[in-house]
Amino acid sequence: MGIVKISDQLHDEIRHASRVMERSINSQAEFWIKVGRLAERNPNLTFADIMEKELLREKQIQGAVSD
């Protein structure tokens, strides 16, 4: 684990979003980083497509764990 230096403005935006989404500031930042990485890797997908794909992937992982 490391430290990521970000601007005060971005930190404020993360703090606001974390309150709205009921996540910790770190969890909100991690979510945005993950979604951004997925968006860069899949430029043809919308945000909704990315979320649907990730939900399906998680269901598959949970199904494999419970088998």
Residue, then its C-alpha position, 0 to 999 in steps of 0.5 A: m500500500g502506498i500514498v497517492k498525492i492528490s489536489d485539495q480540490l479532488h480530495d474535497e470532491i472525493r469527500h463529498a461523493s463519499r458522504v453521498m455514496e455512504r463510503s469511506i473517503n478511501s473506498q470512494a477514491e478506490f472505486w473511482i480509480k477502479v472504474g477509471r482503470l476499467a474505462e481506459r481498458n474498455p473505452n467502448l463501454t459506458f459506465a452502466d456497461i462497466m457496472e453490469k460487467e463487474l456485477l456479473r463478474e462478482k456473481q460468477i466469483q461468488g458462485a465459484v466460491s459457493d460450489 
